[in-house]
Each structure stands twice: as structure tokens, then as C-alpha cells.
Amino acid sequence: MLLNEMIEYNKKFVENKEYEKYQTSKLPNKKLVVVSCMDTRLTELLPKAMNLRNGDAKILKTAGAIVSHPFGSIMRSIIVAIYELNAHEVCVVGHHDCGMAHVNPTATTKKMIERGISEETIETLDYAGIKIKDWLHGFDSVLESVRQSVDVIRNHPLIPKDTPVHGLVINPDSGELDIVVNGYINSK
């Protein structure tokens, strides 16, 4: 069982005081918020490729690095980081070969039904205005997706106009970063 394995490891981790090398403050040293994809290839690669160590940035993970709702939890986290945790810049980092570019909402809905979610539940959500197919839709272009997420953040009424919002795309094999939006040039 995975949970038991994690707890057993954790006991040794704490016992051996391995946590000491990770201790830092809750405020990001580099005053940066990074929105990145939850792709497992980026867990260690992204911070290393960006020269970020533990404590340097607030890192938010979401499927596709997509900021789709201006008042969703990702946007709330960005706003809290700016106003409460002393972050001054935001960086959206998408990546090539992203699973969100291949998400098929119809196939995903079918998998939901196979796993026990009733068709009635899906229909009820649809009638309530939650279009599962739209909500689960990914993107066709990672570059355009990053630009859209940057725009959602940059144009948010609660984001200070002088906050640089950058957009990057990382290669998940090499760690190479490409600038899509330079927030210093595009700051209002």
C-alpha cells in the first residue's frame, strides 16, 4: 500500500532530521510565483532549469499550467502570493508534449462512466450549466495556451498593473526554456 510506504519512509525522514536541509521561510526568496503543469517530468526539472531552489518561489501546479477562471483557486493563490507573501512577479510555464493538448473530453467522460460516475450525474451537471466537454477541453497550441493564461492573470482587476507576468514554455526532455511573453516588456 502506497500510503503505508510513504508513512514508513516519513518516520525515518523525520527521525534522521532530513527536513533540516529544506527549511526556509514561507516568503519566496526570489519574490516569484510560478504556475506550471502537474506533469511528473517537471517535478524536479522545472525548478532546476529555472535556477530555483527550495524557498525561492511559490510553485502552483495545475493541468496544462492553465489559468482558466479569473476567480478560481489558481488565481486566488496568485493573489494571496502577491499581497500576503511578498511575490512581485508571476511566471506561467507550459511545456511541449503536454497531456492537455491531447485530452479528449468525450473519452474522459466515458472513462468517468466506466469508473462509476452515472450518466445522470453528468447530465445534471450539463443542465446546471457546467459543460463537462468545455471544462475538460485542453488546448491545441501550448504557446497560445500560455498566452491566454498570462492574459487572464495580467488583466485581472486585482493584479497590480506593475506586476510582470511572464509566459514560458519548457522542453520536458532538455529543460530548455523559451520566452512566449516577456512580462517586463508587456507590463502596463
Secondary structure, 3 states (H helix, E strand, C coil): CHHHHHHHHHHHHHHCCHHHHHCCCCCCCCCEEEEECCCCCHHHHHHHHCCCCCCCEEEEECHHHCCCCCCCHHHHHHHHHHHHCCCCEEEEEEECCCHHHCCCHHHHHHHHHHCCCCHHHHHHHHHCCCCHHHHCCCCCCHHHHHHHHHHHHHCCCCCCCCCCEEEEEECCCCCCEEEEECHHHHCC
